[in-house]
Amino acid sequence: MASKPGILTDWPWKPLGSFKWVILTPWIAHSTYSFITKDENERDIGYFLIFPYMMVRMLHDQAWITLSRHRTSIGKTRILDKGIEFEQVDRESNWDDQILLNGLLFYIGYMLVPEGSHLPIWKTDGVIITTLLHAGPVEFLYYWLHRALHHHFLYSRYHSHHHSSIVTEPITSVIHPFAEHIAYFVLFAIPLYTTVITRTASIASFAGYLAYIDFMNNMGHCNFEFIPTTLFSFFPFLKFLIYTPSFHSLHHTQFRTNYSLFMPIYDYVYGTMDKSSDKTYEMSLKREEGSVDVVHLTHLTTPESIYYLRLGFSSLASTPQSSKWYLYLLWPLTLWTSFMTWFYGKTFVLERNNFKMLNLQSWVIPRFHVQGDKLNKLGEVYIKSYPQLKIKIVDGSSLVVAIVLNNIPKETTQVLLSGKLTKISYAIVNALCERGTKVTTMYKDDYDNLQSKLCSESKKNLVFPGSYTAEIWLVGDQINEAEQKKAPKGTLFIPFTQFPPKKLRKDCFYHTTPSMLAPSSLVNVHSCENWLPRRVMSAWRIAGILHALEEWNVNECGDAMFSIEKIWQASIHHGFRPLKINPLIKA
């Protein structure tokens, strides 16, 4: 929002929320009905294609979003080293409003301007006129409109909303107040309306011009440079006709330079060219991929989870993973992406973060489940195979144990252990028994296995057969629905695995998977980790960061367990905070 919002700042359909596209329903229905019922020589394919082309534009924008986020996470040719946060993602979540506005105005224009109906597929003269009118009047008028928007009166009421994004993403290009978009539409309509009234318009000139605007807008707001220097070496005049991402990035950091739309010529003519434009461009192209200090390996959880990746839909990635009804409508795409993850099989970079001089990356293994305990004993086999390996493998077990123990009130006298036994559950049971808390289990095999791991003093606090009356349940994988139903009302379920239990009881309370709130100094956090809330990171991810910060030159994998108290104190020291669970919030 602008610092002093002016009139027509909000979009008219803002109250409709995610149902805003319903306003196009009458036109979509009418154009489709007309196309189906009329004879072939009477059909107006241009009228029918308005809505489908709006969808193509959205796909085009999404492709740029994915590409830009992937390239900036790698770091090569990145322009700004700063990151974005949830505030920017929320502010830019309505990026499709301008496409909706365009569709609405095109439908209205079709009804009000008879010359705009039954357009041919191609007319060469219309394409030439559109090109010339954009290069001339449109670029010139935009330059001065843009400078006017930077006057303090208009800037504070309108254009400051766009400039709130210092580090730009492709969709930043269309994040403006409603009134500003109206001005832009009038400006870009000059070539379109001119060709319509001169009977030179065509479907190709309309679609091509919109595609050009979208392409240049998205390209100019990427935070990575990719236009090669050879292009300007062979064609020097192009530097006056084509801007680069670094050129426009300087406008967002310097504010009073590089005002041009897509053609920098007017900044050269009127002396507003930023003096560091060429240097920034060259330095961005030379920027190599930086070294990585900590890598967090993750994987997809469900077929639909691919939409929640930072590289996917930004609005979904910025919220905890959950079932959305409209994702079921995408099942053909979901099925296709599921096959692609199996065939592609190559790990890719998901995101990059910075924290206390550390460069952090998350890598995605394109699988829905990785059985590391069965395949390589959580990394131990890999360490034994490469004894000279310089990197350290950290599975985060010690921090998981520390978080679970600190989620259990000190005055607790009894807990119930349920689910598959792991080295984490062994460590939790051992710690609880040592502090005098009774741990009960309902399975004889689990009891025998746990007994073999405990010291003689602690064995007396392990109880079998237990009962389902405990008010705190420690749950792992493979806890079933029947067991949950046996829990008394008000039971607190505390998971110690990466996958949380299914919330079946509305009269009980559920903790998240072991996790902590990240400090504000950990930057470029604008997506949620699986089903965790915003800025909450899993213990497995935090543990690797802590090992790097403390320079602990040890592996934590296989059966090895790092000091629980030591890693807990380190997490608090470096600003990670336990989650405050509201006891009034139930499943």
Secondary structure as UniProt FT lines:
FT   TURN            7..8
FT   TURN            12..13
FT   HELIX           14..24
FT   HELIX           25..37
FT   TURN            40..42
FT   HELIX           45..48
FT   HELIX           50..74
FT   TURN            76..77
FT   HELIX           86..91
FT   TURN            92..96
FT   HELIX           97..112
FT   HELIX           114..116
FT   HELIX           124..133
FT   HELIX           134..138
FT   HELIX           139..149
FT   HELIX           152..154
FT   HELIX           155..159
FT   HELIX           160..163
FT   HELIX           170..174
FT   HELIX           178..197
FT   TURN            198..199
FT   HELIX           203..220
FT   HELIX           229..234
FT   HELIX           236..240
FT   HELIX           245..254
FT   HELIX           265..269
FT   TURN            270..271
FT   TURN            275..276
FT   HELIX           277..286
FT   STRAND          294..299
FT   HELIX           303..308
FT   TURN            310..311
FT   HELIX           314..317
FT   HELIX           325..330
FT   HELIX           331..344
FT   STRAND          348..355
FT   TURN            356..357
FT   STRAND          358..365
FT   HELIX           372..376
FT   TURN            377..379
FT   HELIX           380..385
FT   TURN            387..388
FT   HELIX           397..407
FT   TURN            410..411
FT   STRAND          414..418
FT   HELIX           423..434
FT   TURN            435..436
FT   STRAND          438..440
FT   HELIX           444..453
FT   TURN            456..458
FT   HELIX           459..461
FT   STRAND          462..463
FT   TURN            468..469
FT   STRAND          472..475
FT   TURN            477..478
FT   HELIX           481..485
FT   TURN            489..490
FT   STRAND          492..495
FT   TURN            506..507
FT   STRAND          509..510
FT   STRAND          515..517
FT   TURN            520..521
FT   TURN            530..531
FT   TURN            534..535
FT   STRAND          536..538
FT   HELIX           539..550
FT   TURN            558..559
FT   HELIX           564..573
FT   TURN            574..575
FT   STRAND          577..578
FT   TURN            583..584
//
